[in-house]
Amino acid sequence: MREKVLFVFLILIAALEVSSQAKFEITLKNNTPAEAKTKAQLERLAMTYDLHKWIFTQKIEIDENATPHSHPVLTLSARHVKDDELLLSTFVHEQTHWHFVNNEKLTDAALKDLKVMFPQVPKQGPEGARDESPPIFTFSSAISNIGPTANCLAN
């Protein structure tokens, strides 16, 4: 069973290399100095690291009042302006959610296997979420972005 889950994740990761886009557009929700700094930081990181393999949605919004999320528009906060690796990790994590949505059949199969392997997931903080689906989805997203984030930083 674990080999099957690992295999599905490897297929998803391999698909990352094939289906990605090279550019993205960043907008500012409130046009504040903190959002402008975060935009400049993300643009600098995109020039420093090879991110093209990890971009699955081109529209990025920076909102200093938001919690980072992937849908309907990938939204980043301005709270990581002093930490390049944390902003990069958050960016890749949220992009990964788009990859999972774009590869729905493989994602559903992997999530089904994860639910069998981990039938009980925390539903309350600090280690849990609102219900059973988000922790499984976040867990699978976290597993799949460890490699991409390390890859970005290694290059």
C-alpha positions in Angstrom: 0.0 0.0 0.0 2.7 2.5 0.9 4.6 1.6 -2.3 1.5 2.4 -4.2 1.1 5.9 -2.5 4.8 6.6 -3.1 4.4 5.6 -6.7 1.4 7.9 -7.2 3.3 10.8 -5.6 6.3 10.1 -7.8 4.1 10.3 -10.9 2.6 13.6 -9.6 6.1 14.9 -9.0 7.3 13.8 -12.5 4.3 15.5 -14.0 5.5 18.7 -12.3 8.4 18.8 -14.7 6.1 18.5 -17.8 3.1 20.6 -17.1 4.5 23.8 -15.6 4.4 27.3 -16.9 7.3 29.8 -17.0 5.9 33.1 -16.0 3.4 34.6 -13.5 1.6 37.9 -12.9 1.6 39.5 -9.4 -1.0 41.9 -8.3 -1.3 43.8 -5.0 -4.6 43.7 -3.1 -4.1 46.9 -1.1 -1.0 48.4 -2.8 0.7 48.9 0.5 4.5 49.2 1.0 4.7 45.7 2.6 2.9 44.1 -0.4 5.2 46.0 -2.8 8.2 44.7 -0.9 6.9 41.1 -1.0 6.2 41.4 -4.8 9.8 42.6 -5.3 11.1 39.8 -3.1 9.1 37.2 -5.1 10.3 38.6 -8.4 13.9 38.6 -7.2 13.5 35.0 -6.0 12.0 34.0 -9.4 15.1 35.5 -11.0 17.5 33.8 -8.5 15.9 30.3 -8.6 14.6 28.3 -11.4 10.9 28.2 -10.5 9.4 27.5 -13.9 8.9 23.8 -13.0 6.8 24.7 -10.0 4.4 27.3 -11.5 0.9 25.9 -12.2 -1.1 29.1 -12.0 0.1 32.4 -13.4 -2.0 34.7 -11.3 -0.6 35.6 -7.9 -2.1 38.2 -5.5 -0.3 39.6 -2.5 -2.6 40.6 0.4 -1.0 41.6 3.6 -4.2 40.9 5.5 -4.7 37.4 4.1 -3.6 33.9 5.1 -1.8 32.3 2.2 -4.1 30.1 0.1 -4.2 28.6 -3.4 -7.8 29.1 -4.6 -9.5 30.8 -6.3 -6.4 33.0 -6.8 -3.0 32.0 -5.3 -2.7 34.6 -2.5 0.4 35.3 -0.5 0.7 37.4 2.6 3.3 40.0 3.2 4.5 38.4 6.5 7.6 36.6 5.0 9.3 39.8 3.6 12.4 39.1 5.7 12.6 35.4 5.0 13.3 34.4 1.4 13.2 30.6 2.1 9.8 30.9 3.9 8.3 33.0 1.1 9.7 30.5 -1.5 8.4 27.5 0.5 4.9 29.1 0.9 4.8 30.0 -2.8 5.7 26.5 -3.9 3.3 25.0 -1.4 0.4 27.0 -2.8 1.4 26.3 -6.3 1.4 22.6 -5.5 -2.3 22.8 -4.6 -2.9 23.9 -8.2 -0.9 21.0 -9.5 -3.1 18.6 -7.5 -6.3 20.2 -8.8 -4.9 20.0 -12.4 -4.2 16.3 -11.9 -7.4 15.4 -10.2 -7.5 11.6 -10.9 -4.0 11.0 -9.6 -4.6 13.2 -6.6 -7.9 11.5 -5.8 -6.2 8.1 -5.9 -3.4 9.2 -3.7 -5.7 10.8 -1.2 -7.8 7.6 -1.1 -4.7 5.6 -0.2 -3.6 8.2 2.4 -7.0 7.9 4.1 -6.5 4.1 4.3 -3.0 4.6 5.7 -4.1 7.4 8.1 -7.7 6.8 8.9 -7.7 9.1 11.9 -6.3 12.6 11.4 -6.3 15.5 13.9 -9.3 17.8 13.5 -8.3 20.4 16.0 -5.3 22.7 16.4 -2.4 22.9 16.7 -1.8 19.8 14.5 -5.2 19.6 12.8 -7.6 21.5 10.7 -11.4 22.1 10.4 -12.2 18.6 9.1 -10.6 15.4 7.8 -10.1 16.5 4.2 -7.8 19.5 4.6 -5.2 17.7 6.8 -4.9 14.9 4.3 -4.7 17.3 1.4 -2.2 19.5 3.2 -0.2 16.4 4.2 0.0 15.3 0.6 0.9 18.8 -0.5 3.6 19.0 2.1 5.1 15.7 1.0 5.1 16.8 -2.6 6.7 20.2 -2.1 9.6 19.1 0.0 11.5 18.0 -3.1 10.5 21.1 -5.2 11.5 23.6 -2.5 14.8 21.8 -1.9 15.3 21.7 -5.7 14.7 25.5 -6.0 17.2 26.2 -3.2 19.8 23.8 -4.6 20.0 25.5 -8.0 
